């Protein structure tokens, strides 16, 4: 690696530009909204199960649906999968989901865990 005479561990000096400040404010706002949504989804799942608000037969699919929504939310907000340059990780994650869901469903049917 070429040495350009700059220490990468040195602290940044000077004021950030207006564009950088705007991006940072937008990022903070997005992180706060994501955190609140994660808390909301977690509290909905907890309250729905604790208060018997949903039937017992629908509880596991309901919790699973909320978990999937929360995973997608966290991948895009906290793991920055919506940023530029993340097309390959997006493609790999979604192709793995497309392969994994039918595989798990088929295995559950073959092993007799789920009976239709």
Contact map, one row per residue, 1 for C-alpha under 8 A:
11100000000000000000000000000000000000000000000000000000000000000000000000000000000000000000000000000000000000000000
11110000000000000000000000000000000000000000000000000000000000000000000000000000000000000000000000000000000000000000
11111100000000000000000000000000000000000000000000000000000000000000000000000000000000000000000000000000000000000000
01111100000000000000000000000000000000000000000000000000000000000000000000000000000000000000000000000000000000000000
00111110000000000000000000000000000000000000000000000000000000000000000000000000000000000000000000000000000000000000
00111111000000000000000000000000000000000000000000000000000000000000000000000000000000000000000000000000000000000000
00001111110000000000000000000000000000000000000000000000000000000000000000000000000000000000000000000000000000000000
00000111110000000000000000000000000000000000000000000000000000000000000000000000000000000000000000000000000000000000
00000011111000000000000000000000000000000000000000000000000000000000000000000000000000000000000000000000000000000000
00000011111100000000000000000000000000000000000000000000000000000000000000000000000000000000000000000000000000000000
00000000111110000000000000000000000000000000000000000000000000000000000000000000000000000000000000000000000000000000
00000000011111000000000000000000000000000000000000000000000000000000000000000000000000000000000000000000000000000000
00000000001111100000000000000000000000000000000000000000000000000000000000000000000000000000000000000000000000000000
00000000000111110000000000000000000000000000000000000000000000000000000000000000000000000000000000000000000000000000
00000000000011111000000000000000000000000000000000000000000000000000000000000000000000000000000000000000000000000000
00000000000001111101100000000000000000000000000000000000000000000000000000000000000000000000000000000000000000000000
00000000000000111111100000000000000000000000000000000000000000000000000000000000000000000000000000000000000000000000
00000000000000011111110000000000000000000000000000000000000000000000000000000000000000000000000000000000000000000000
00000000000000001111111000000000000000000000000000000000000000000000000000000000000000000000000000000000000000000000
00000000000000011111111100000000000000000000000000000000000000000000000000000000000000000000000000000000000000000000
00000000000000011111111110000000000000000000000000000000000000000000000000000000000000000000000000000000000000000000
00000000000000000111111111000000000000000000000000000000000000000000000000000000000000000000000000000000000000000000
00000000000000000011111111100000000000000000000000000000000000000000000000000000000000000000000000000000000000000000
00000000000000000001111111110000000000000000000000000000000000000000000000000000000000000000000000000000000000000000
00000000000000000000111111111000000000000000000000000000000000000000000000000000000000000000000000000000000000000000
00000000000000000000011111111100000000000000000000000000000000000000000000000000000000000000000000000000000000000000
00000000000000000000001111111110000000000000000000000000000000000000000000000000000000000000000000000000000000000000
00000000000000000000000111111111000000000000000000000000000000000000000000000000000000000000000000000000000000000000
00000000000000000000000011111111100000000000000000000000000000000000000000000000000000000000000000000000000000000000
00000000000000000000000001111111110000000000000000000000000000000000000000001000000000000000000000000000000000000000
00000000000000000000000000111111111000000000000000000000000000000000000000001100000000000000000000000000000000000000
00000000000000000000000000011111111100000000000000000000000000000000000000000000000000000000000000000000000000000000
00000000000000000000000000001111111110000000000000000000000000000000000000000000000000000000000000000000000000000000
00000000000000000000000000000111111111000000000000000000000000000000000011001100000000000000000000000000000000000000
00000000000000000000000000000011111111100000000000000000000000000000000000000000000000000000000000000000000000000000
00000000000000000000000000000001111111110000000000000000000000000000000000000000000000000000000000000000000000000000
00000000000000000000000000000000111111111000000000000000000000000000000000000000000000000000000000000000000000000000
00000000000000000000000000000000011111111100000000000000000000000000010011000000000000000000000000000000000000000000
00000000000000000000000000000000001111111110000000000000000000000000000000000000000000000000000000000000000000000000
00000000000000000000000000000000000111111111000000000000000000000000000000000000000000000000000000000000000000000000
00000000000000000000000000000000000011111111100000000000000000000100010000000000000000000000000000000000000000000000
00000000000000000000000000000000000001111111110000000000000000000000000000000000000000000000000000000000000000000000
00000000000000000000000000000000000000111111111000000000000000000000000000000000000000000000000000000000000000000000
00000000000000000000000000000000000000011111111100000000000000000000000000000000000000000000000000000000000000000000
00000000000000000000000000000000000000001111111110000000000001100100000000000000000000000000000000000000000000000000
00000000000000000000000000000000000000000111111111000000000000000000000000000000000000000000000000000000000000000000
00000000000000000000000000000000000000000011111111101000000000000000000000000000000000000000000000000000000000000000
00000000000000000000000000000000000000000001111111111100000000000000000000000000000000000000000000000000000000000000
00000000000000000000000000000000000000000000111111111100001000000000000000000000000000000000000000000000000000000000
00000000000000000000000000000000000000000000011111111000000000000000000000000000000000000000000000000000000000000000
00000000000000000000000000000000000000000000001111111000000000000000000000000000000000000000000000000000000000000000
00000000000000000000000000000000000000000000000111111111000000000000000000000000000000000000000000000000000000000000
00000000000000000000000000000000000000000000001111111110000000000000000000000000000000000000000000000000000000000000
00000000000000000000000000000000000000000000000110011111011000000000000000000000000000000000000000000000000000000000
00000000000000000000000000000000000000000000000000011111111000000000000000000000000000000000000000000000000000000000
00000000000000000000000000000000000000000000000000010111111100000000000000000000000000000000000000000000000000000000
00000000000000000000000000000000000000000000000000000011111100000000000000000000000000000000000000000000000000000000
00000000000000000000000000000000000000000000000000000111111111000000000000000000000000000000000000000000000000000000
00000000000000000000000000000000000000000000000010000111111111100000000000000000000000000000000000000000000000000000
00000000000000000000000000000000000000000000000000000001111111110000000000000000000000000000000000000000000000000000
00000000000000000000000000000000000000000000000000000000011111111000000000000000000000000000000000000000000000000000
00000000000000000000000000000000000000000000100000000000011111111100000000000000000000000000000000000000000000000000
00000000000000000000000000000000000000000000100000000000001111111110000000000000000000000000000000000000000000000000
00000000000000000000000000000000000000000000000000000000000111111111000000000000000000000000000000000000000000000000
00000000000000000000000000000000000000000000000000000000000011111111100000000000000000000000000000000000000000000000
00000000000000000000000000000000000000001000100000000000000001111111110000000000000000000000000000000000000000000000
00000000000000000000000000000000000000000000000000000000000000111111111000000000000000000000000000000000000000000000
00000000000000000000000000000000000000000000000000000000000000011111111100000000000000000000000000000000000000000000
00000000000000000000000000000000000000000000000000000000000000001111111110000000000000000000000000000000000000000000
00000000000000000000000000000000000001001000000000000000000000000111111111000000000000000000000000000000000000000000
00000000000000000000000000000000000000000000000000000000000000000011111111100000000000000000000000000000000000000000
00000000000000000000000000000000000000000000000000000000000000000001111111110000000000000000000000000000000000000000
00000000000000000000000000000000010001000000000000000000000000000000111111111100000000000000000000000000000000000000
00000000000000000000000000000000010001000000000000000000000000000000011111111110000000000000000000000000000000000000
00000000000000000000000000000000000000000000000000000000000000000000001111111111100000000000000000000000000000000000
00000000000000000000000000000000000000000000000000000000000000000000000111111111110000000000000000000000000000000000
00000000000000000000000000000110010000000000000000000000000000000000000011111111110000000000000000000000000000000000
00000000000000000000000000000010010000000000000000000000000000000000000011111111000000000000000000000000000000000000
00000000000000000000000000000000000000000000000000000000000000000000000001111111100000000000000000000000000000000000
00000000000000000000000000000000000000000000000000000000000000000000000000111111111000000000000000000000000000000000
00000000000000000000000000000000000000000000000000000000000000000000000000111011111001101100000000000000000000000000
00000000000000000000000000000000000000000000000000000000000000000000000000011001111101000000000000000000000000000000
00000000000000000000000000000000000000000000000000000000000000000000000000000001111111000000000000000000000000000000
00000000000000000000000000000000000000000000000000000000000000000000000000000000011111100000000000000000000000000000
00000000000000000000000000000000000000000000000000000000000000000000000000000000001111110000000000000000000000000000
00000000000000000000000000000000000000000000000000000000000000000000000000000000111111111100000000000000000000000000
00000000000000000000000000000000000000000000000000000000000000000000000000000000100111111110000000000000000000000000
00000000000000000000000000000000000000000000000000000000000000000000000000000000000011111111000000000000000000000000
00000000000000000000000000000000000000000000000000000000000000000000000000000000100001111111100000000000000000000000
00000000000000000000000000000000000000000000000000000000000000000000000000000000100001111111110000000000000000000000
00000000000000000000000000000000000000000000000000000000000000000000000000000000000000111111111000000000000000000000
00000000000000000000000000000000000000000000000000000000000000000000000000000000000000011111111100000000000000000000
00000000000000000000000000000000000000000000000000000000000000000000000000000000000000001111111110000000000000000000
00000000000000000000000000000000000000000000000000000000000000000000000000000000000000000111111111000000000000000000
00000000000000000000000000000000000000000000000000000000000000000000000000000000000000000011111111100000000000000000
00000000000000000000000000000000000000000000000000000000000000000000000000000000000000000001111111110000000000000000
00000000000000000000000000000000000000000000000000000000000000000000000000000000000000000000111111111000000000000000
00000000000000000000000000000000000000000000000000000000000000000000000000000000000000000000011111111100000000000000
00000000000000000000000000000000000000000000000000000000000000000000000000000000000000000000001111111110000000000000
00000000000000000000000000000000000000000000000000000000000000000000000000000000000000000000000111111111000000000000
00000000000000000000000000000000000000000000000000000000000000000000000000000000000000000000000011111111100000000000
00000000000000000000000000000000000000000000000000000000000000000000000000000000000000000000000001111111110000000000
00000000000000000000000000000000000000000000000000000000000000000000000000000000000000000000000000111111111000000000
00000000000000000000000000000000000000000000000000000000000000000000000000000000000000000000000000011111111100000000
00000000000000000000000000000000000000000000000000000000000000000000000000000000000000000000000000001111111110000000
00000000000000000000000000000000000000000000000000000000000000000000000000000000000000000000000000000111111111000000
00000000000000000000000000000000000000000000000000000000000000000000000000000000000000000000000000000011111111100000
00000000000000000000000000000000000000000000000000000000000000000000000000000000000000000000000000000001111111111100
00000000000000000000000000000000000000000000000000000000000000000000000000000000000000000000000000000000111111111110
00000000000000000000000000000000000000000000000000000000000000000000000000000000000000000000000000000000011111111000
00000000000000000000000000000000000000000000000000000000000000000000000000000000000000000000000000000000001111111100
00000000000000000000000000000000000000000000000000000000000000000000000000000000000000000000000000000000000111111110
00000000000000000000000000000000000000000000000000000000000000000000000000000000000000000000000000000000000111111110
00000000000000000000000000000000000000000000000000000000000000000000000000000000000000000000000000000000000110111111
00000000000000000000000000000000000000000000000000000000000000000000000000000000000000000000000000000000000010011111
00000000000000000000000000000000000000000000000000000000000000000000000000000000000000000000000000000000000000000111
